[in-house]
Amino acid sequence: MDRYIIEYCLKKKGAAKEYPFGPDPMVFKVAGKIFAIIFEEKDFINLKCDPVIAENLREQYEGVTPGYHMNKQHWNTVKPDASLPEDDIKAMIDHSYDLIVSKLPKSVRESIAEMKTKRK
């Protein structure tokens, strides 16, 4: 997996990296809710997505398919390759993170918003 993807997930406010299922996959959460799952051995990432946008991304990119072991309507599996620009992958991560944060209670959203952005 490209390091920039892991680093980008970790830079999201309130993001935490966990391994709840063993050494692979790597799970990224905000306020205890999953927004990204990286399968390093298989070289892909699962990301939450609005169902309409998910379908559009699947039609637009060969490397975007219904979520591996996830709800196929709400999750995409993204295989980073030359056909997927880095900025588009980052935008998909942002969308997944934002979907999760938007469903959190207002007090939790406010505390996340007040956090400083992590820097490397």
C-alpha angles and dihedrals in degrees: 000000000000109000092225090067093054092044092047092052091049092052093061112108111267094004119155129187117220140169103212094154099045130273093328130069110044110214126205118201139179116202088350094305122116118241100162138020118193119200100196095181091054094036100231141105131221115218132183113242141178105260095239093048090044091058092047092051091049090053093045100046130041088205093062116081137158112294116284108238089348139099100293093212097054104030134059129198110221121199107197110224141135092287092062115067116221091239091056092051090049090050089053090051090049091050092050092048092046092050091054095045092048090060095051121101114274094248091054092047090051093050090050091049089054093054119103116247111256115247129200 
